[in-house]
Amino acid sequence: MERAAETFDDQPDHGLRDPRVLAAWTGLLNDWLPAGKSNVLDAGCGTGSLSLVLAGLGHQVSGIDISPR
């Protein structure tokens, strides 16, 4: 796990660097979660790319992952 940390976000759907992928995830998460501010646990958050999307949608996010990096 730790060996993959440096390049984890380079993999498709991990770092959400492709604007189309980011828009797709943002739309899905916006549809799945309640409107307004919610407390969200992102378990297995990796580098936190989805946590950032959730926070950008106005949610209070706590992310945890087994890999400290």
CHARMM internal coordinates of N, CA and C (Angstrom, degrees):
IC EDIT
DIST 1 N 1 CA 1.4446
DIST 1 CA 1 C 1.5168
ANGL 1 N 1 CA 1 C 112.00
DIST 1 C 2 N 1.2987
ANGL 1 CA 1 C 2 N 115.71
DIHE 1 N 1 CA 1 C 2 N -48.62
DIST 2 N 2 CA 1.4605
ANGL 1 C 2 N 2 CA 119.58
DIHE 1 CA 1 C 2 N 2 CA -177.08
DIST 2 CA 2 C 1.5240
ANGL 2 N 2 CA 2 C 111.88
DIHE 1 C 2 N 2 CA 2 C -62.41
DIST 2 C 3 N 1.3348
ANGL 2 CA 2 C 3 N 117.16
DIHE 2 N 2 CA 2 C 3 N -33.13
DIST 3 N 3 CA 1.4634
ANGL 2 C 3 N 3 CA 120.08
DIHE 2 CA 2 C 3 N 3 CA -179.97
DIST 3 CA 3 C 1.5182
ANGL 3 N 3 CA 3 C 111.48
DIHE 2 C 3 N 3 CA 3 C -64.43
DIST 3 C 4 N 1.2983
ANGL 3 CA 3 C 4 N 117.48
DIHE 3 N 3 CA 3 C 4 N -30.28
DIST 4 N 4 CA 1.4583
ANGL 3 C 4 N 4 CA 121.76
DIHE 3 CA 3 C 4 N 4 CA -177.02
DIST 4 CA 4 C 1.5268
ANGL 4 N 4 CA 4 C 112.99
DIHE 3 C 4 N 4 CA 4 C -83.43
DIST 4 C 5 N 1.3066
ANGL 4 CA 4 C 5 N 117.76
DIHE 4 N 4 CA 4 C 5 N -9.04
DIST 5 N 5 CA 1.4662
ANGL 4 C 5 N 5 CA 120.82
DIHE 4 CA 4 C 5 N 5 CA -173.62
DIST 5 CA 5 C 1.5300
ANGL 5 N 5 CA 5 C 112.61
DIHE 4 C 5 N 5 CA 5 C -60.21
DIST 5 C 6 N 1.3118
ANGL 5 CA 5 C 6 N 117.35
DIHE 5 N 5 CA 5 C 6 N -40.93
DIST 6 N 6 CA 1.4688
ANGL 5 C 6 N 6 CA 120.54
DIHE 5 CA 5 C 6 N 6 CA -176.66
DIST 6 CA 6 C 1.5200
ANGL 6 N 6 CA 6 C 112.68
DIHE 5 C 6 N 6 CA 6 C -62.43
DIST 6 C 7 N 1.3204
ANGL 6 CA 6 C 7 N 117.86
DIHE 6 N 6 CA 6 C 7 N -35.09
DIST 7 N 7 CA 1.4681
ANGL 6 C 7 N 7 CA 120.93
DIHE 6 CA 6 C 7 N 7 CA -175.40
DIST 7 CA 7 C 1.5280
ANGL 7 N 7 CA 7 C 112.86
DIHE 6 C 7 N 7 CA 7 C -113.39
DIST 7 C 8 N 1.3093
ANGL 7 CA 7 C 8 N 117.55
DIHE 7 N 7 CA 7 C 8 N 9.13
DIST 8 N 8 CA 1.4667
ANGL 7 C 8 N 8 CA 121.71
DIHE 7 CA 7 C 8 N 8 CA -176.04
DIST 8 CA 8 C 1.5292
ANGL 8 N 8 CA 8 C 111.76
DIHE 7 C 8 N 8 CA 8 C -54.85
DIST 8 C 9 N 1.3169
ANGL 8 CA 8 C 9 N 117.36
DIHE 8 N 8 CA 8 C 9 N -45.69
DIST 9 N 9 CA 1.4583
ANGL 8 C 9 N 9 CA 120.51
DIHE 8 CA 8 C 9 N 9 CA -176.85
DIST 9 CA 9 C 1.5214
ANGL 9 N 9 CA 9 C 113.50
DIHE 8 C 9 N 9 CA 9 C -74.16
DIST 9 C 10 N 1.3194
ANGL 9 CA 9 C 10 N 118.02
DIHE 9 N 9 CA 9 C 10 N -8.66
DIST 10 N 10 CA 1.4598
ANGL 9 C 10 N 10 CA 121.09
DIHE 9 CA 9 C 10 N 10 CA 177.39
DIST 10 CA 10 C 1.5240
ANGL 10 N 10 CA 10 C 111.82
DIHE 9 C 10 N 10 CA 10 C -79.57
DIST 10 C 11 N 1.3134
ANGL 10 CA 10 C 11 N 117.40
DIHE 10 N 10 CA 10 C 11 N -16.16
DIST 11 N 11 CA 1.4532
ANGL 10 C 11 N 11 CA 121.63
DIHE 10 CA 10 C 11 N 11 CA -179.12
DIST 11 CA 11 C 1.5326
ANGL 11 N 11 CA 11 C 110.12
DIHE 10 C 11 N 11 CA 11 C -78.52
DIST 11 C 12 N 1.3462
ANGL 11 CA 11 C 12 N 116.97
DIHE 11 N 11 CA 11 C 12 N 146.27
DIST 12 N 12 CA 1.4647
ANGL 11 C 12 N 12 CA 119.30
DIHE 11 CA 11 C 12 N 12 CA 179.60
DIST 12 CA 12 C 1.5288
ANGL 12 N 12 CA 12 C 111.79
DIHE 11 C 12 N 12 CA 12 C -53.05
DIST 12 C 13 N 1.2870
ANGL 12 CA 12 C 13 N 116.89
DIHE 12 N 12 CA 12 C 13 N 137.11
DIST 13 N 13 CA 1.4721
ANGL 12 C 13 N 13 CA 126.08
DIHE 12 CA 12 C 13 N 13 CA 178.09
DIST 13 CA 13 C 1.5254
ANGL 13 N 13 CA 13 C 114.48
DIHE 12 C 13 N 13 CA 13 C 72.22
DIST 13 C 14 N 1.3106
ANGL 13 CA 13 C 14 N 119.24
DIHE 13 N 13 CA 13 C 14 N -3.42
DIST 14 N 14 CA 1.4648
ANGL 13 C 14 N 14 CA 119.12
DIHE 13 CA 13 C 14 N 14 CA -179.31
DIST 14 CA 14 C 1.5206
ANGL 14 N 14 CA 14 C 111.83
DIHE 13 C 14 N 14 CA 14 C -87.41
DIST 14 C 15 N 1.3077
ANGL 14 CA 14 C 15 N 117.64
DIHE 14 N 14 CA 14 C 15 N -53.95
DIST 15 N 15 CA 1.4577
ANGL 14 C 15 N 15 CA 120.02
DIHE 14 CA 14 C 15 N 15 CA -177.63
DIST 15 CA 15 C 1.5155
ANGL 15 N 15 CA 15 C 113.54
DIHE 14 C 15 N 15 CA 15 C -90.39
DIST 15 C 16 N 1.3259
ANGL 15 CA 15 C 16 N 115.66
DIHE 15 N 15 CA 15 C 16 N -7.46
DIST 16 N 16 CA 1.4670
ANGL 15 C 16 N 16 CA 122.31
DIHE 15 CA 15 C 16 N 16 CA -179.44
DIST 16 CA 16 C 1.5327
ANGL 16 N 16 CA 16 C 111.16
DIHE 15 C 16 N 16 CA 16 C 53.60
DIST 16 C 17 N 1.3040
ANGL 16 CA 16 C 17 N 116.66
DIHE 16 N 16 CA 16 C 17 N 41.39
DIST 17 N 17 CA 1.4644
ANGL 16 C 17 N 17 CA 121.61
DIHE 16 CA 16 C 17 N 17 CA -178.76
DIST 17 CA 17 C 1.5178
ANGL 17 N 17 CA 17 C 112.81
DIHE 16 C 17 N 17 CA 17 C -81.18
DIST 17 C 18 N 1.3214
ANGL 17 CA 17 C 18 N 117.13
DIHE 17 N 17 CA 17 C 18 N -22.97
DIST 18 N 18 CA 1.4632
ANGL 17 C 18 N 18 CA 120.90
DIHE 17 CA 17 C 18 N 18 CA 176.72
DIST 18 CA 18 C 1.5288
ANGL 18 N 18 CA 18 C 107.16
DIHE 17 C 18 N 18 CA 18 C -78.75
DIST 18 C 19 N 1.3388
ANGL 18 CA 18 C 19 N 117.73
DIHE 18 N 18 CA 18 C 19 N 121.31
DIST 19 N 19 CA 1.4738
ANGL 18 C 19 N 19 CA 120.00
DIHE 18 CA 18 C 19 N 19 CA -177.17
DIST 19 CA 19 C 1.5252
ANGL 19 N 19 CA 19 C 113.78
DIHE 18 C 19 N 19 CA 19 C -56.60
DIST 19 C 20 N 1.3166
ANGL 19 CA 19 C 20 N 117.81
DIHE 19 N 19 CA 19 C 20 N -32.23
DIST 20 N 20 CA 1.4751
ANGL 19 C 20 N 20 CA 120.33
DIHE 19 CA 19 C 20 N 20 CA 179.20
DIST 20 CA 20 C 1.5219
ANGL 20 N 20 CA 20 C 110.95
DIHE 19 C 20 N 20 CA 20 C -69.90
DIST 20 C 21 N 1.3247
ANGL 20 CA 20 C 21 N 116.42
DIHE 20 N 20 CA 20 C 21 N -40.19
DIST 21 N 21 CA 1.4724
ANGL 20 C 21 N 21 CA 120.50
DIHE 20 CA 20 C 21 N 21 CA 178.64
DIST 21 CA 21 C 1.5284
ANGL 21 N 21 CA 21 C 109.72
DIHE 20 C 21 N 21 CA 21 C -67.59
DIST 21 C 22 N 1.3296
ANGL 21 CA 21 C 22 N 116.74
DIHE 21 N 21 CA 21 C 22 N -43.38
DIST 22 N 22 CA 1.4662
ANGL 21 C 22 N 22 CA 121.12
DIHE 21 CA 21 C 22 N 22 CA 177.77
DIST 22 CA 22 C 1.5227
ANGL 22 N 22 CA 22 C 110.47
DIHE 21 C 22 N 22 CA 22 C -59.77
DIST 22 C 23 N 1.3193
ANGL 22 CA 22 C 23 N 117.32
DIHE 22 N 22 CA 22 C 23 N -44.42
DIST 23 N 23 CA 1.4750
ANGL 22 C 23 N 23 CA 120.74
DIHE 22 CA 22 C 23 N 23 CA 179.31
DIST 23 CA 23 C 1.5255
ANGL 23 N 23 CA 23 C 111.15
DIHE 22 C 23 N 23 CA 23 C -63.63
DIST 23 C 24 N 1.3346
ANGL 23 CA 23 C 24 N 117.03
DIHE 23 N 23 CA 23 C 24 N -39.32
DIST 24 N 24 CA 1.4669
ANGL 23 C 24 N 24 CA 120.46
DIHE 23 CA 23 C 24 N 24 CA 179.41
DIST 24 CA 24 C 1.5281
ANGL 24 N 24 CA 24 C 111.12
DIHE 23 C 24 N 24 CA 24 C -64.68
DIST 24 C 25 N 1.3335
ANGL 24 CA 24 C 25 N 116.72
DIHE 24 N 24 CA 24 C 25 N -46.44
DIST 25 N 25 CA 1.4686
ANGL 24 C 25 N 25 CA 120.11
DIHE 24 CA 24 C 25 N 25 CA 178.79
DIST 25 CA 25 C 1.5274
ANGL 25 N 25 CA 25 C 111.27
DIHE 24 C 25 N 25 CA 25 C -64.42
DIST 25 C 26 N 1.3156
ANGL 25 CA 25 C 26 N 116.86
DIHE 25 N 25 CA 25 C 26 N -41.27
DIST 26 N 26 CA 1.4636
ANGL 25 C 26 N 26 CA 120.63
DIHE 25 CA 25 C 26 N 26 CA 179.31
DIST 26 CA 26 C 1.5206
ANGL 26 N 26 CA 26 C 110.49
DIHE 25 C 26 N 26 CA 26 C -60.98
DIST 26 C 27 N 1.3201
ANGL 26 CA 26 C 27 N 117.15
DIHE 26 N 26 CA 26 C 27 N -44.11
DIST 27 N 27 CA 1.4608
ANGL 26 C 27 N 27 CA 121.28
DIHE 26 CA 26 C 27 N 27 CA 178.75
DIST 27 CA 27 C 1.5184
ANGL 27 N 27 CA 27 C 112.34
DIHE 26 C 27 N 27 CA 27 C -63.44
DIST 27 C 28 N 1.3313
ANGL 27 CA 27 C 28 N 116.59
DIHE 27 N 27 CA 27 C 28 N -44.96
DIST 28 N 28 CA 1.4630
ANGL 27 C 28 N 28 CA 120.24
DIHE 27 CA 27 C 28 N 28 CA 179.16
DIST 28 CA 28 C 1.5177
ANGL 28 N 28 CA 28 C 111.98
DIHE 27 C 28 N 28 CA 28 C -62.18
DIST 28 C 29 N 1.3227
ANGL 28 CA 28 C 29 N 116.21
DIHE 28 N 28 CA 28 C 29 N -48.43
DIST 29 N 29 CA 1.4656
ANGL 28 C 29 N 29 CA 119.53
DIHE 28 CA 28 C 29 N 29 CA -179.24
DIST 29 CA 29 C 1.5202
ANGL 29 N 29 CA 29 C 111.36
DIHE 28 C 29 N 29 CA 29 C -63.84
DIST 29 C 30 N 1.3122
ANGL 29 CA 29 C 30 N 116.97
DIHE 29 N 29 CA 29 C 30 N -38.17
DIST 30 N 30 CA 1.4621
ANGL 29 C 30 N 30 CA 120.78
DIHE 29 CA 29 C 30 N 30 CA 178.50
DIST 30 CA 30 C 1.5312
ANGL 30 N 30 CA 30 C 110.71
DIHE 29 C 30 N 30 CA 30 C -63.55
DIST 30 C 31 N 1.3231
ANGL 30 CA 30 C 31 N 116.60
DIHE 30 N 30 CA 30 C 31 N -37.71
DIST 31 N 31 CA 1.4662
ANGL 30 C 31 N 31 CA 120.86
DIHE 30 CA 30 C 31 N 31 CA 179.23
DIST 31 CA 31 C 1.5248
ANGL 31 N 31 CA 31 C 112.17
DIHE 30 C 31 N 31 CA 31 C -73.81
DIST 31 C 32 N 1.3226
ANGL 31 CA 31 C 32 N 118.08
DIHE 31 N 31 CA 31 C 32 N -34.91
DIST 32 N 32 CA 1.4649
ANGL 31 C 32 N 32 CA 122.65
DIHE 31 CA 31 C 32 N 32 CA -174.78
DIST 32 CA 32 C 1.5166
ANGL 32 N 32 CA 32 C 113.74
DIHE 31 C 32 N 32 CA 32 C -78.45
DIST 32 C 33 N 1.3269
ANGL 32 CA 32 C 33 N 117.07
DIHE 32 N 32 CA 32 C 33 N -30.44
DIST 33 N 33 CA 1.4656
ANGL 32 C 33 N 33 CA 119.89
DIHE 32 CA 32 C 33 N 33 CA -173.85
DIST 33 CA 33 C 1.5198
ANGL 33 N 33 CA 33 C 111.03
DIHE 32 C 33 N 33 CA 33 C -96.79
DIST 33 C 34 N 1.3179
ANGL 33 CA 33 C 34 N 117.09
DIHE 33 N 33 CA 33 C 34 N 156.29
DIST 34 N 34 CA 1.4601
ANGL 33 C 34 N 34 CA 120.24
DIHE 33 CA 33 C 34 N 34 CA 179.16
DIST 34 CA 34 C 1.5337
ANGL 34 N 34 CA 34 C 111.14
DIHE 33 C 34 N 34 CA 34 C -62.48
DIST 34 C 35 N 1.3023
ANGL 34 CA 34 C 35 N 115.15
DIHE 34 N 34 CA 34 C 35 N 151.46
DIST 35 N 35 CA 1.4640
ANGL 34 C 35 N 35 CA 119.80
DIHE 34 CA 34 C 35 N 35 CA 174.77
DIST 35 CA 35 C 1.5196
ANGL 35 N 35 CA 35 C 108.94
DIHE 34 C 35 N 35 CA 35 C -67.50
DIST 35 C 36 N 1.3036
ANGL 35 CA 35 C 36 N 116.73
DIHE 35 N 35 CA 35 C 36 N 148.41
DIST 36 N 36 CA 1.4554
ANGL 35 C 36 N 36 CA 120.72
DIHE 35 CA 35 C 36 N 36 CA -179.42
DIST 36 CA 36 C 1.5130
ANGL 36 N 36 CA 36 C 111.35
DIHE 35 C 36 N 36 CA 36 C 86.20
DIST 36 C 37 N 1.3046
ANGL 36 CA 36 C 37 N 114.93
DIHE 36 N 36 CA 36 C 37 N -179.64
DIST 37 N 37 CA 1.4604
ANGL 36 C 37 N 37 CA 121.77
DIHE 36 CA 36 C 37 N 37 CA -176.09
DIST 37 CA 37 C 1.5226
ANGL 37 N 37 CA 37 C 111.15
DIHE 36 C 37 N 37 CA 37 C -74.86
DIST 37 C 38 N 1.3331
ANGL 37 CA 37 C 38 N 115.95
DIHE 37 N 37 CA 37 C 38 N 128.64
DIST 38 N 38 CA 1.4570
ANGL 37 C 38 N 38 CA 122.25
DIHE 37 CA 37 C 38 N 38 CA 176.17
DIST 38 CA 38 C 1.5193
ANGL 38 N 38 CA 38 C 108.87
DIHE 37 C 38 N 38 CA 38 C -129.34
DIST 38 C 39 N 1.3169
ANGL 38 CA 38 C 39 N 116.60
DIHE 38 N 38 CA 38 C 39 N 158.25
DIST 39 N 39 CA 1.4554
ANGL 38 C 39 N 39 CA 121.40
DIHE 38 CA 38 C 39 N 39 CA 170.79
DIST 39 CA 39 C 1.5272
ANGL 39 N 39 CA 39 C 107.05
DIHE 38 C 39 N 39 CA 39 C -90.06
DIST 39 C 40 N 1.3351
ANGL 39 CA 39 C 40 N 116.58
DIHE 39 N 39 CA 39 C 40 N 124.62
DIST 40 N 40 CA 1.4578
ANGL 39 C 40 N 40 CA 121.38
DIHE 39 CA 39 C 40 N 40 CA -174.91
DIST 40 CA 40 C 1.5228
ANGL 40 N 40 CA 40 C 109.42
DIHE 39 C 40 N 40 CA 40 C -125.36
DIST 40 C 41 N 1.3223
ANGL 40 CA 40 C 41 N 116.47
DIHE 40 N 40 CA 40 C 41 N 134.78
DIST 41 N 41 CA 1.4507
ANGL 40 C 41 N 41 CA 122.23
DIHE 40 CA 40 C 41 N 41 CA 173.12
DIST 41 CA 41 C 1.5261
ANGL 41 N 41 CA 41 C 107.67
DIHE 40 C 41 N 41 CA 41 C -103.03
DIST 41 C 42 N 1.3181
ANGL 41 CA 41 C 42 N 116.47
DIHE 41 N 41 CA 41 C 42 N 120.80
DIST 42 N 42 CA 1.4627
ANGL 41 C 42 N 42 CA 121.94
DIHE 41 CA 41 C 42 N 42 CA 175.55
DIST 42 CA 42 C 1.5234
ANGL 42 N 42 CA 42 C 106.86
DIHE 41 C 42 N 42 CA 42 C -101.63
DIST 42 C 43 N 1.3441
ANGL 42 CA 42 C 43 N 115.45
DIHE 42 N 42 CA 42 C 43 N 90.71
DIST 43 N 43 CA 1.4694
ANGL 42 C 43 N 43 CA 121.40
DIHE 42 CA 42 C 43 N 43 CA -178.38
DIST 43 CA 43 C 1.5214
ANGL 43 N 43 CA 43 C 108.79
DIHE 42 C 43 N 43 CA 43 C -84.10
DIST 43 C 44 N 1.3300
ANGL 43 CA 43 C 44 N 115.72
DIHE 43 N 43 CA 43 C 44 N 129.01
DIST 44 N 44 CA 1.4574
ANGL 43 C 44 N 44 CA 120.56
DIHE 43 CA 43 C 44 N 44 CA -175.70
DIST 44 CA 44 C 1.5160
ANGL 44 N 44 CA 44 C 110.24
DIHE 43 C 44 N 44 CA 44 C 76.91
DIST 44 C 45 N 1.3260
ANGL 44 CA 44 C 45 N 115.94
DIHE 44 N 44 CA 44 C 45 N 41.92
DIST 45 N 45 CA 1.4653
ANGL 44 C 45 N 45 CA 121.78
DIHE 44 CA 44 C 45 N 45 CA -170.34
DIST 45 CA 45 C 1.5231
ANGL 45 N 45 CA 45 C 114.94
DIHE 44 C 45 N 45 CA 45 C -73.39
DIST 45 C 46 N 1.3280
ANGL 45 CA 45 C 46 N 117.67
DIHE 45 N 45 CA 45 C 46 N -9.67
DIST 46 N 46 CA 1.4613
ANGL 45 C 46 N 46 CA 118.23
DIHE 45 CA 45 C 46 N 46 CA -178.60
DIST 46 CA 46 C 1.5176
ANGL 46 N 46 CA 46 C 110.22
DIHE 45 C 46 N 46 CA 46 C 60.30
DIST 46 C 47 N 1.3124
ANGL 46 CA 46 C 47 N 116.74
DIHE 46 N 46 CA 46 C 47 N -126.98
DIST 47 N 47 CA 1.4655
ANGL 46 C 47 N 47 CA 120.71
DIHE 46 CA 46 C 47 N 47 CA -179.96
DIST 47 CA 47 C 1.5242
ANGL 47 N 47 CA 47 C 112.65
DIHE 46 C 47 N 47 CA 47 C -85.80
DIST 47 C 48 N 1.3195
ANGL 47 CA 47 C 48 N 116.98
DIHE 47 N 47 CA 47 C 48 N -2.66
DIST 48 N 48 CA 1.4599
ANGL 47 C 48 N 48 CA 120.19
DIHE 47 CA 47 C 48 N 48 CA 174.18
DIST 48 CA 48 C 1.5167
ANGL 48 N 48 CA 48 C 115.94
DIHE 47 C 48 N 48 CA 48 C 93.09
DIST 48 C 49 N 1.3202
ANGL 48 CA 48 C 49 N 117.99
DIHE 48 N 48 CA 48 C 49 N 15.99
DIST 49 N 49 CA 1.4615
ANGL 48 C 49 N 49 CA 119.08
DIHE 48 CA 48 C 49 N 49 CA -177.46
DIST 49 CA 49 C 1.5344
ANGL 49 N 49 CA 49 C 111.95
DIHE 48 C 49 N 49 CA 49 C -61.61
DIST 49 C 50 N 1.3287
ANGL 49 CA 49 C 50 N 117.42
DIHE 49 N 49 CA 49 C 50 N -42.58
DIST 50 N 50 CA 1.4670
ANGL 49 C 50 N 50 CA 118.94
DIHE 49 CA 49 C 50 N 50 CA 177.59
DIST 50 CA 50 C 1.5264
ANGL 50 N 50 CA 50 C 111.34
DIHE 49 C 50 N 50 CA 50 C -72.25
DIST 50 C 51 N 1.3192
ANGL 50 CA 50 C 51 N 117.21
DIHE 50 N 50 CA 50 C 51 N -31.31
DIST 51 N 51 CA 1.4672
ANGL 50 C 51 N 51 CA 120.31
DIHE 50 CA 50 C 51 N 51 CA 175.44
DIST 51 CA 51 C 1.5277
ANGL 51 N 51 CA 51 C 110.46
DIHE 50 C 51 N 51 CA 51 C -59.84
DIST 51 C 52 N 1.3251
ANGL 51 CA 51 C 52 N 115.78
DIHE 51 N 51 CA 51 C 52 N -40.26
DIST 52 N 52 CA 1.4667
ANGL 51 C 52 N 52 CA 119.79
DIHE 51 CA 51 C 52 N 52 CA 178.60
DIST 52 CA 52 C 1.5224
ANGL 52 N 52 CA 52 C 111.46
DIHE 51 C 52 N 52 CA 52 C -66.04
DIST 52 C 53 N 1.3183
ANGL 52 CA 52 C 53 N 116.56
DIHE 52 N 52 CA 52 C 53 N -39.20
DIST 53 N 53 CA 1.4722
ANGL 52 C 53 N 53 CA 119.81
DIHE 52 CA 52 C 53 N 53 CA 176.96
DIST 53 CA 53 C 1.5227
ANGL 53 N 53 CA 53 C 109.46
DIHE 52 C 53 N 53 CA 53 C -63.00
DIST 53 C 54 N 1.3219
ANGL 53 CA 53 C 54 N 116.83
DIHE 53 N 53 CA 53 C 54 N -45.96
DIST 54 N 54 CA 1.4705
ANGL 53 C 54 N 54 CA 120.84
DIHE 53 CA 53 C 54 N 54 CA 179.47
DIST 54 CA 54 C 1.5228
ANGL 54 N 54 CA 54 C 111.72
DIHE 53 C 54 N 54 CA 54 C -60.51
DIST 54 C 55 N 1.3274
ANGL 54 CA 54 C 55 N 116.56
DIHE 54 N 54 CA 54 C 55 N -43.36
DIST 55 N 55 CA 1.4695
ANGL 54 C 55 N 55 CA 120.26
DIHE 54 CA 54 C 55 N 55 CA 177.80
DIST 55 CA 55 C 1.5207
ANGL 55 N 55 CA 55 C 110.37
DIHE 54 C 55 N 55 CA 55 C -63.90
DIST 55 C 56 N 1.3232
ANGL 55 CA 55 C 56 N 116.38
DIHE 55 N 55 CA 55 C 56 N -38.51
DIST 56 N 56 CA 1.4598
ANGL 55 C 56 N 56 CA 120.21
DIHE 55 CA 55 C 56 N 56 CA 177.81
DIST 56 CA 56 C 1.5206
ANGL 56 N 56 CA 56 C 113.17
DIHE 55 C 56 N 56 CA 56 C -64.22
DIST 56 C 57 N 1.3218
ANGL 56 CA 56 C 57 N 116.07
DIHE 56 N 56 CA 56 C 57 N -25.13
DIST 57 N 57 CA 1.4685
ANGL 56 C 57 N 57 CA 121.15
DIHE 56 CA 56 C 57 N 57 CA 176.11
DIST 57 CA 57 C 1.5260
ANGL 57 N 57 CA 57 C 111.75
DIHE 56 C 57 N 57 CA 57 C -83.88
DIST 57 C 58 N 1.3411
ANGL 57 CA 57 C 58 N 116.87
DIHE 57 N 57 CA 57 C 58 N 0.50
DIST 58 N 58 CA 1.4555
ANGL 57 C 58 N 58 CA 120.94
DIHE 57 CA 57 C 58 N 58 CA 175.04
DIST 58 CA 58 C 1.5122
ANGL 58 N 58 CA 58 C 116.00
DIHE 57 C 58 N 58 CA 58 C 99.91
DIST 58 C 59 N 1.3213
ANGL 58 CA 58 C 59 N 117.53
DIHE 58 N 58 CA 58 C 59 N 6.94
DIST 59 N 59 CA 1.4576
ANGL 58 C 59 N 59 CA 120.66
DIHE 58 CA 58 C 59 N 59 CA -178.23
DIST 59 CA 59 C 1.5270
ANGL 59 N 59 CA 59 C 111.01
DIHE 58 C 59 N 59 CA 59 C -90.15
DIST 59 C 60 N 1.3281
ANGL 59 CA 59 C 60 N 115.88
DIHE 59 N 59 CA 59 C 60 N 155.24
DIST 60 N 60 CA 1.4615
ANGL 59 C 60 N 60 CA 122.88
DIHE 59 CA 59 C 60 N 60 CA 173.61
DIST 60 CA 60 C 1.5222
ANGL 60 N 60 CA 60 C 106.25
DIHE 59 C 60 N 60 CA 60 C -91.05
DIST 60 C 61 N 1.3289
ANGL 60 CA 60 C 61 N 117.40
DIHE 60 N 60 CA 60 C 61 N 114.60
DIST 61 N 61 CA 1.4631
ANGL 60 C 61 N 61 CA 121.35
DIHE 60 CA 60 C 61 N 61 CA -170.38
DIST 61 CA 61 C 1.5287
ANGL 61 N 61 CA 61 C 111.43
DIHE 60 C 61 N 61 CA 61 C -113.79
DIST 61 C 62 N 1.3316
ANGL 61 CA 61 C 62 N 115.39
DIHE 61 N 61 CA 61 C 62 N 135.08
DIST 62 N 62 CA 1.4579
ANGL 61 C 62 N 62 CA 122.47
DIHE 61 CA 61 C 62 N 62 CA 169.32
DIST 62 CA 62 C 1.5167
ANGL 62 N 62 CA 62 C 106.11
DIHE 61 C 62 N 62 CA 62 C -117.08
DIST 62 C 63 N 1.3363
ANGL 62 CA 62 C 63 N 116.61
DIHE 62 N 62 CA 62 C 63 N 123.97
DIST 63 N 63 CA 1.4473
ANGL 62 C 63 N 63 CA 120.90
DIHE 62 CA 62 C 63 N 63 CA 179.71
DIST 63 CA 63 C 1.5076
ANGL 63 N 63 CA 63 C 111.01
DIHE 62 C 63 N 63 CA 63 C -113.03
DIST 63 C 64 N 1.3286
ANGL 63 CA 63 C 64 N 116.14
DIHE 63 N 63 CA 63 C 64 N 136.47
DIST 64 N 64 CA 1.4685
ANGL 63 C 64 N 64 CA 121.32
DIHE 63 CA 63 C 64 N 64 CA 175.83
DIST 64 CA 64 C 1.5269
ANGL 64 N 64 CA 64 C 108.23
DIHE 63 C 64 N 64 CA 64 C -131.19
DIST 64 C 65 N 1.3336
ANGL 64 CA 64 C 65 N 114.76
DIHE 64 N 64 CA 64 C 65 N 149.03
DIST 65 N 65 CA 1.4514
ANGL 64 C 65 N 65 CA 120.19
DIHE 64 CA 64 C 65 N 65 CA 178.37
DIST 65 CA 65 C 1.5257
ANGL 65 N 65 CA 65 C 108.34
DIHE 64 C 65 N 65 CA 65 C -152.44
DIST 65 C 66 N 1.3124
ANGL 65 CA 65 C 66 N 117.11
DIHE 65 N 65 CA 65 C 66 N 150.88
DIST 66 N 66 CA 1.4594
ANGL 65 C 66 N 66 CA 120.79
DIHE 65 CA 65 C 66 N 66 CA 179.63
DIST 66 CA 66 C 1.5270
ANGL 66 N 66 CA 66 C 111.30
DIHE 65 C 66 N 66 CA 66 C -69.81
DIST 66 C 67 N 1.3184
ANGL 66 CA 66 C 67 N 117.01
DIHE 66 N 66 CA 66 C 67 N -26.89
DIST 67 N 67 CA 1.4678
ANGL 66 C 67 N 67 CA 121.42
DIHE 66 CA 66 C 67 N 67 CA -179.89
DIST 67 CA 67 C 1.5206
ANGL 67 N 67 CA 67 C 110.07
DIHE 66 C 67 N 67 CA 67 C -91.13
DIST 67 C 68 N 1.3206
ANGL 67 CA 67 C 68 N 118.10
DIHE 67 N 67 CA 67 C 68 N 120.71
DIST 68 N 68 CA 1.4619
ANGL 67 C 68 N 68 CA 119.69
DIHE 67 CA 67 C 68 N 68 CA -179.26
DIST 68 CA 68 C 1.5229
ANGL 68 N 68 CA 68 C 113.85
DIHE 67 C 68 N 68 CA 68 C -66.88
DIST 68 C 69 N 1.3300
ANGL 68 CA 68 C 69 N 117.83
DIHE 68 N 68 CA 68 C 69 N -22.27
DIST 69 N 69 CA 1.4469
ANGL 68 C 69 N 69 CA 119.47
DIHE 68 CA 68 C 69 N 69 CA 179.90
DIST 69 CA 69 C 1.5030
ANGL 69 N 69 CA 69 C 110.60
DIHE 68 C 69 N 69 CA 69 C -81.47
END
COOR INIT
IC SEED 1 N 1 CA 1 C
IC BUILD
